[in-house]
Amino acid sequence: MATGRIGTTPALGYRWSIEPAGGTTSLSGLDANSVGLTYTPGNERVYRNGVLLSRVNDYTATSGNSITLIDATIAGDIIEVFSQDLTQLADTIAKSQLTAKGQILTATAASTPATLAVGTNNHVLTADSATATGLKWAALPASGGMTLIAATASNGVANITFSSIPSTYKHLLLVWDEIENLSSATQLEIRLNNATSNYTGMDIKRAEPSTFTASAFTNGGNVNNSRTDLATGGQPNGGHLWVYDYASTTRRKVYSGASRGYSFNFTGEASNVFNGYYRSTTAITSLEFRGQNTLGNGGEVRLYGVN
């Protein structure tokens, strides 16, 4: 007769079978297949020759590893013991313990379950030994990447100002697209901290004539000027500008960028590459994108913080 465990999970179902000598009342130890007698008191079932015995009336079983029969066996009797290991209710976690969307199960100590409420949008779960559960929700560290600070459509306004720029990033990136400057005599420009002086820069403009010539390149510059030019007046215009270490209070602010669009002055496509620095150690807290005339409809200017 086969004996041993029943089920795929160890100790889920247990079977012990033996043909004891006649006159036996105490059952324990290994059966014929070297399976040791073990059971959870109160959950065992004892059979004698296939007949289920009555607990207390026919046997006693309290130790978990031995059983005492009321009536001694006779030669040829087969005794079988079936038992199942049951999960105690005290060791289960009730679903009612989770009371809100996004709540997660954790622990405050060994065998001490607890819950942690859902965190702020876009925060991540991180370890923190100072908290009761050893966990907390936290913002992603500013160790890299690019974050949109603000975006503004041109909608025909003359100037766009980004103010109260946070100092939490390393660099600033200004990006514009489909900007129309409706005057051939003006240029797109920026002002840092609304300053009208302390700009030193250089730019190289290139027209797009049908036949390439060296005269297509034009050098320009503005020293001690009131602004930094981004592009010759024209439509539509797109480009970008980097301002490095903008939050520093010990360094002058270096910037560089490029733009491309249709230029009134060159009567065709033109590109512009520029760089320079703002001769001040004051941290940059505002940036003004200026059209000097009217920025056309449909465009957008975006300011990013970069780490």
C-alpha positions in Angstrom: 0.0 0.0 0.0 1.4 3.4 -1.0 2.0 5.9 1.8 3.4 9.4 2.1 2.4 12.9 1.2 -0.6 13.8 -0.9 -0.6 16.9 -3.1 2.1 18.9 -4.9 2.8 21.2 -2.0 4.9 19.6 0.8 2.9 18.7 3.9 -0.4 19.8 2.2 -1.8 16.3 2.5 -0.3 13.6 4.8 -0.8 9.9 4.9 0.7 7.4 7.3 -0.1 3.6 7.0 1.1 0.6 9.0 0.2 -3.0 9.8 1.0 -3.1 13.5 1.5 -6.3 15.5 -1.5 -7.7 17.2 -2.2 -6.2 20.6 -0.9 -2.7 19.7 -2.5 0.4 21.2 0.3 3.0 20.8 1.1 4.2 17.3 4.1 6.4 16.4 7.4 6.5 14.5 7.9 5.4 10.9 5.5 3.4 8.8 6.4 0.7 6.3 7.5 3.4 3.8 9.7 5.3 6.3 7.1 8.1 6.6 7.1 9.5 10.2 3.7 9.9 12.0 2.9 13.6 12.2 -0.4 15.5 12.3 -2.1 18.6 13.5 -4.2 17.7 16.6 -7.8 18.0 15.7 -7.3 17.7 12.0 -6.2 14.0 11.8 -8.4 11.2 10.5 -7.6 7.6 11.7 -8.9 4.6 9.8 -8.8 1.0 11.0 -9.3 -1.5 8.1 -10.9 1.3 6.1 -13.4 2.3 8.8 -13.1 5.9 10.2 -12.5 5.8 13.9 -14.1 8.3 16.3 -11.9 10.7 18.0 -12.0 10.3 21.8 -14.3 7.3 21.6 -11.9 5.1 19.6 -8.5 6.8 20.0 -6.8 9.9 21.5 -4.4 12.1 19.6 -2.9 15.2 21.2 0.8 15.2 20.8 1.1 15.6 17.0 3.3 12.5 16.6 1.6 9.6 18.4 -1.9 8.1 18.7 -3.3 5.8 21.4 -6.0 3.3 20.4 -8.8 2.5 22.9 -9.0 -1.1 21.6 -5.8 -2.9 20.8 -5.2 -4.1 17.3 -5.4 -7.7 16.2 -3.1 -9.4 13.7 -3.8 -8.2 10.1 -5.3 -4.8 11.1 -4.3 -1.9 8.8 -4.1 1.5 10.5 -4.0 4.7 8.4 -3.7 8.3 9.5 -4.5 11.2 7.2 -3.7 14.8 8.2 -3.6 18.2 6.5 -1.5 21.2 7.6 -3.9 24.1 7.8 -3.1 27.8 7.8 -4.0 29.4 11.0 -6.4 32.4 10.6 -4.2 34.5 12.8 -1.5 34.2 10.1 -3.7 35.5 7.2 -4.0 39.1 6.0 -7.6 40.2 5.6 -8.5 42.0 2.4 -10.2 44.7 4.6 -6.8 45.8 5.7 -6.4 47.4 2.3 -8.7 50.4 2.4 -7.8 52.6 -0.5 -6.8 52.6 -4.1 -3.0 52.2 -4.6 -2.4 51.2 -1.0 0.4 48.6 -0.6 1.2 45.9 2.0 4.4 46.2 4.0 5.6 45.6 7.5 6.8 47.6 10.5 8.7 44.6 12.1 8.9 40.8 11.8 5.4 39.3 11.6 3.9 42.8 11.9 2.1 43.7 8.7 1.2 47.3 7.9 0.0 49.3 4.9 1.5 52.3 3.1 -0.8 54.8 1.3 -0.3 55.6 -2.3 2.2 58.3 -3.0 2.0 61.5 -5.0 1.7 61.2 -8.8 5.0 60.4 -10.5 6.7 59.7 -7.2 8.6 56.4 -6.8 8.8 53.9 -3.9 12.1 54.0 -2.2 13.7 52.6 0.9 14.0 54.8 4.0 15.0 53.2 7.3 13.8 56.3 9.2 10.1 55.6 8.4 8.0 53.1 10.3 7.6 50.8 7.3 11.1 51.3 6.0 9.6 52.7 2.8 8.5 56.0 1.4 7.3 57.7 -1.8 9.7 60.2 -3.2 10.2 62.4 -6.2 12.8 61.1 -8.7 16.2 62.5 -8.0 17.3 65.3 -10.2 20.2 63.3 -11.6 19.5 63.7 -15.3 17.0 64.3 -18.0 15.0 67.3 -19.1 11.9 68.9 -17.5 9.5 71.3 -19.1 9.3 74.4 -17.0 6.7 76.3 -19.1 5.4 76.5 -22.6 3.7 79.6 -24.1 2.0 80.0 -27.5 2.9 83.2 -29.4 -0.7 84.2 -30.2 0.4 87.5 -31.6 2.1 88.9 -28.5 5.2 91.0 -28.7 7.2 89.4 -25.9 7.1 86.2 -23.8 8.5 86.3 -20.3 9.4 83.2 -18.2 9.7 84.4 -14.7 10.4 82.8 -11.3 12.6 80.2 -12.9 13.5 77.6 -10.3 17.1 77.1 -9.4 16.9 73.3 -9.2 18.4 72.6 -12.6 21.9 72.8 -14.0 21.1 74.4 -17.4 18.3 76.0 -19.2 17.1 75.1 -22.7 14.9 77.5 -24.7 13.2 76.1 -27.7 10.9 78.0 -30.2 9.1 76.9 -33.3 7.0 78.5 -36.0 7.6 82.0 -34.6 6.9 84.8 -37.0 8.5 88.2 -36.6 6.5 90.4 -38.9 9.1 93.1 -39.6 12.1 92.8 -41.8 13.9 95.5 -39.7 13.8 93.6 -36.4 15.2 90.5 -34.9 14.2 87.8 -32.4 16.2 88.3 -29.2 16.4 87.3 -25.5 17.0 89.3 -22.3 18.2 87.6 -19.2 16.8 88.9 -15.9 15.3 91.7 -18.1 18.7 93.2 -18.3 19.4 95.8 -21.0 23.2 95.6 -20.9 26.2 93.2 -20.2 25.8 91.0 -23.3 28.8 90.0 -25.3 28.3 87.7 -28.2 29.0 86.7 -31.8 26.9 85.1 -34.5 27.4 83.7 -38.0 24.5 84.0 -40.4 24.2 82.1 -43.6 21.8 82.7 -46.4 20.6 80.0 -48.8 21.2 81.3 -52.3 20.7 79.2 -55.4 24.5 79.1 -56.0 26.9 78.7 -53.1 29.3 81.6 -52.5 31.4 82.8 -49.6 29.3 85.9 -49.4 26.5 83.8 -48.2 28.1 83.9 -44.7 27.8 87.1 -42.7 29.6 87.7 -39.4 27.9 89.7 -36.8 28.4 90.6 -33.2 27.1 92.7 -30.3 29.4 93.9 -27.6 28.0 95.6 -24.5 24.7 95.5 -26.3 21.2 95.6 -24.8 20.2 92.1 -25.9 21.4 88.9 -27.6 20.0 88.4 -31.1 18.6 84.9 -31.9 17.7 85.4 -35.5 17.2 87.9 -38.3 13.6 89.1 -38.6 11.6 86.7 -40.6 9.0 83.9 -40.7 8.6 81.2 -39.7 11.5 80.7 -37.4 12.6 77.8 -35.1 15.7 77.3 -32.9 17.1 76.7 -29.5 19.2 78.4 -26.9 21.3 76.9 -24.1 22.1 78.9 -20.9 24.7 77.1 -19.0 25.0 77.1 -15.1 22.2 79.7 -15.1 21.7 79.4 -11.3 25.3 80.0 -10.4 26.1 83.1 -8.4 29.9 82.9 -9.0 30.1 82.5 -12.8 29.2 84.6 -15.8 26.5 82.9 -17.9 27.6 81.3 -21.1 25.0 80.7 -23.8 24.9 79.2 -27.3 22.3 78.2 -29.9 21.1 78.1 -33.4 18.1 79.1 -35.4 16.7 78.7 -38.9 13.9 80.3 -40.9 12.8 82.5 -43.7 14.7 85.8 -43.6 13.4 89.1 -45.0 17.0 90.4 -45.1 18.3 87.5 -47.2 15.1 87.0 -49.1 15.2 83.3 -48.5 16.1 80.6 -46.0 18.8 81.6 -43.5 20.5 80.0 -40.6 22.1 81.6 -37.6 24.6 80.2 -35.1 25.4 82.3 -32.1 27.2 82.2 -28.7 28.4 84.5 -26.1 28.0 85.3 -22.4 26.1 87.4 -20.0 28.6 89.4 -18.1 27.1 89.1 -14.6 27.3 86.5 -11.8 23.7 87.0 -10.8 21.6 83.9 -11.0 19.1 83.9 -13.9 15.6 83.9 -12.5 13.7 85.2 -15.6 14.1 85.1 -19.4 12.3 87.2 -21.9 11.8 86.1 -25.5 11.3 89.3 -27.5 10.0 89.8 -31.0 10.5 93.6 -31.0 7.4 93.9 -33.1 4.8 91.1 -33.0 5.3 87.4 -32.7 3.0 85.7 -35.2 0.2 83.3 -34.4 0.6 79.5 -34.3 4.1 79.3 -32.8 5.2 78.2 -29.3 8.1 78.9 -27.0 9.2 76.3 -24.5 11.6 76.5 -21.5 13.2 73.4 -20.1 15.3 72.7 -17.1 18.2 70.3 -17.8 20.4 68.2 -15.4 
